[in-house]
Amino acid sequence: MTLVHISFSEFYRLRLADGTCVFMEWHQYCGPVFYHDKNEKRPIENWWDNELICDQLDWFCNRGKMA
């Protein structure tokens, strides 16, 4: 059995200040969802407590929602 994931929202890889990467799915209405992996299998819980992720989200929004 093959499971296919089709996403209708935009997906970005963001590099944090410490050199690690997070993956973000951007919904125009709901906002961001962050993941540890590209396959969207491991969501980041309480990402708003991570200052590095919040800084990248601010950067992303200030660029006009473009990475």
VMD Tcl script that draws the C-alpha trace (Angstrom):
set ca {
  {0.00 0.00 0.00}
  {1.35 3.41 -0.98}
  {0.33 6.52 0.88}
  {0.47 9.72 -1.13}
  {0.39 13.09 0.60}
  {-0.90 15.97 -1.51}
  {-0.60 19.41 -0.01}
  {-2.51 22.42 -1.28}
  {-0.46 24.89 0.72}
  {3.05 26.19 0.21}
  {5.99 24.40 1.84}
  {9.32 26.01 2.78}
  {12.65 25.04 4.33}
  {13.92 27.68 6.75}
  {17.45 27.74 8.17}
  {17.62 28.87 11.79}
  {20.36 31.05 13.29}
  {22.03 28.03 14.92}
  {22.37 26.29 11.52}
  {19.54 23.77 11.86}
  {16.65 23.60 9.41}
  {12.92 23.43 9.99}
  {10.22 22.90 7.42}
  {7.16 25.12 7.35}
  {3.83 24.64 5.67}
  {2.14 28.00 5.14}
  {-1.65 28.29 5.09}
  {-3.05 31.65 3.99}
  {-5.86 31.40 6.52}
  {-4.42 29.27 9.36}
  {-0.82 30.46 9.33}
  {2.28 28.30 9.77}
  {2.80 24.68 10.78}
  {6.41 23.67 11.49}
  {7.96 20.23 11.04}
  {11.28 18.58 11.87}
  {11.27 16.64 8.58}
  {10.47 17.26 4.93}
  {7.81 14.54 4.84}
  {5.63 16.36 7.40}
  {5.68 13.38 9.77}
  {7.12 15.05 12.90}
  {5.41 18.35 13.74}
  {7.12 20.76 16.13}
  {4.94 21.16 19.20}
  {4.93 24.59 20.90}
  {7.09 26.15 18.20}
  {6.10 29.60 19.49}
  {8.31 28.99 22.55}
  {11.40 28.64 20.31}
  {12.87 32.09 19.74}
  {14.87 30.93 16.69}
  {11.73 29.73 14.91}
  {9.86 32.93 15.81}
  {12.72 35.03 14.40}
  {12.58 33.11 11.10}
  {8.80 33.46 10.97}
  {9.14 37.24 11.40}
  {11.78 37.28 8.65}
  {9.48 35.25 6.37}
  {6.48 37.54 6.95}
  {8.56 40.72 6.51}
  {9.75 39.44 3.10}
  {6.16 39.20 1.91}
  {5.73 35.51 2.79}
  {8.54 34.38 0.50}
  {11.61 32.37 1.49}
}
mol new
graphics top color blue
foreach p $ca { graphics top sphere $p radius 0.5 }
foreach p [lrange $ca 0 end-1] q [lrange $ca 1 end] { graphics top cylinder $p $q radius 0.2 }
display resetview
